[in-house]
Amino acid sequence: MSMAVRSGRLVCGHRGALLLLLLILAGTLVILHRIVQSPLLNQYEILQDHLERQQKQNARSTRTILLWSEFFGDPRWKLSWDTLGPQDLRDDLQCPVYQCEVTNQHDFLPMELYDAIVFHAAEMFPLLRPLPSQRSPHQAYVFALMESPGETKHRLDDEEGFYNLTMTYRLDSDVVWPYGQLLDIETDAVVAPSASPYWRKPPASFNDSVVWDLWSGKTKMAAWFVSHCETLSKREILAERLQEFLPVDIYGKCGTLSCDRGDPRCDEMLDTDYLFYLAFENSLCDDYVTEKLFDALRRNIVPVVFGGADYSRILPPHSYIDANRFETVQELAQYLNFVAGDPEEYVGYFWWRTHYRLASTSPFCDLCARLHAPGSVHKTQFYGDIQSWWFNSCRLKSQIHL
């Protein structure tokens, strides 16, 4: 065998050995990399890296919300502009998470690019735009309603599997949209409405000189402002029965008295003339209380409530009188007469003001936060039977015997 052949074989042998060594080394490096990156050894770093990437992505990303229909004739849904950007949500609405755009302009973006489309179920779909022409898998269709289920203007049995999120007054909604909130004065934290609020205990005695002085001048028992006269809750029957035992002044279409909308005297006389305000709801539905209750709480008057809500999830104890806590209307009237005649008992219903304050919030703050929540774009949910979810929260019969 020639020296050239031997030399060639030797070179090939060295190359083969070197290639094998390189393959072994590469395999070893891959194994070592996988071991180092294994959740068994590196679970915290993996989580940290993911959250940091997600945080950077969220900081750069703006979610866009389209208001598909009007809110009782208001295309802006009581917002300041047709389109609000992140700075508006931060400065005007005071949203903690504000990297969103809210618009009623359907051509603001191509339809498939909106992150959420909000449908107001208390109004029919617009005739010219009944439904979006196309729907992207990442979009959230939002069922929005502040009114009771009796005010729904959609055939919900035709909308099964249509909605991804709910935005209502109900506390089990994806975005809770209450008529008002109570905040702790010391911490500024929202206490209620909540499924399990923590309330301070009312003191054994309480004095408020302003309310005490007003009590002595209050010569009328109860007032009620109402324009919807026949209701599912039968509140009109409760008011009529209550009038058999004590005087109730009814203002509006359902009564004999009137007070012009916007007249400051209408609110002032609740402070100066009346002891109680009837905050009776038109439907007996879970968590349903309207703005009339929160408006009454801003006055120096004790609200008498009647509805389907568990009011302990909405208001502090001993700040209201719940008609459903009494078996008969006569027993309710007797208690109202007792409170009306005892100034110390009456003033005690205002103890909560030293610890809590009334506030309001925009549901679009919470919707924006929901759209930015980790995993929101990776998780899809549908309400398969939105009608049952919405309607089954109501009942026809009250606890107090009418």
DAGIMO-V103916 format. One record per backbone hydrogen bond with DSSP energy under -0.5 kcal/mol. NH is the residue of the N-H (numbers start at 1). CO is the residue of the C=O. Records with the same first field share a line. If there is no record, write none. Layout:
# DAGIMO-V103916
NH->CO ; CO
This chain:
# DAGIMO-V103916
6->2
7->3
8->4
9->5
10->6
11->7
12->8
13->9
14->10
15->11
16->12
17->13
18->14
19->15
20->16
21->17
22->18
23->19
24->20
25->21
26->22
27->23
28->24
29->25
30->26
31->27
32->28
33->29
34->30
35->31
36->32
37->33
38->34 ; 35
41->38
42->38
43->39
46->42
47->43
48->44
49->45
50->46
51->47
52->48
53->49
54->50
55->51
56->52
57->53
58->54
59->55
60->56
61->57
63->99
65->101
66->116
67->103
68->66 ; 118
69->118
71->74
72->70
74->71
75->73
77->74
79->76
84->102
89->85
90->86
91->87
92->88
93->88
95->89
98->96
100->98
101->63
102->84
103->65
104->82
106->104
108->105
113->110
114->111
115->64
116->64
117->140
118->66
119->142
121->119 ; 144
123->120
139->136
140->115
141->139
142->117 ; 140
143->141 ; 165
144->119 ; 142
145->167
151->148
152->149
153->121
156->154
158->155
159->156
161->383
162->159
163->159
164->141
165->141
167->143
168->175
169->145
173->170
175->166
177->168
181->359
182->192
183->357
184->189
185->355
188->184
191->182
192->182
193->313
194->313
197->194
199->197
212->208
213->209
214->210
215->211
216->212
217->213 ; 214
218->214 ; 215
219->217
220->273
222->247
223->276
224->249
226->224 ; 251
229->227
231->229
232->282
233->282
234->231
237->234
238->234
239->235
240->236
241->237
242->238
243->239
244->241
245->242
246->242
249->222
250->248
251->224 ; 249
252->257
254->226
255->252
256->250
257->250
263->260
264->262
266->263
267->263 ; 264
268->264
269->265
270->267
271->267 ; 268
272->268
273->269
274->269
275->220 ; 221
276->221
277->302
278->223
279->277 ; 304
280->278
281->306
284->395
285->283
286->393
288->285
289->287
293->290
294->290
295->291
296->292
297->293
298->294 ; 295
299->296
301->299
302->275
303->301 ; 319
304->277
305->303 ; 321
306->279
308->283
311->309
313->310
314->311
315->311
319->316
321->303
323->305 ; 321
325->322
326->323
329->401
332->328
333->329
334->330
335->331
336->332
337->333
338->334
339->335
340->336
341->337
342->338 ; 339
343->341
346->342
347->343
348->344
349->346
350->347
351->348
353->350
354->351
355->352
356->352
357->183
359->181
365->362
366->362
367->363
368->364
369->365
370->366
371->367
372->368
373->369 ; 370
376->373
378->375
379->375 ; 376
383->163
384->382
386->383
389->385
390->386
391->387
392->388
393->390
394->391
395->284
401->327
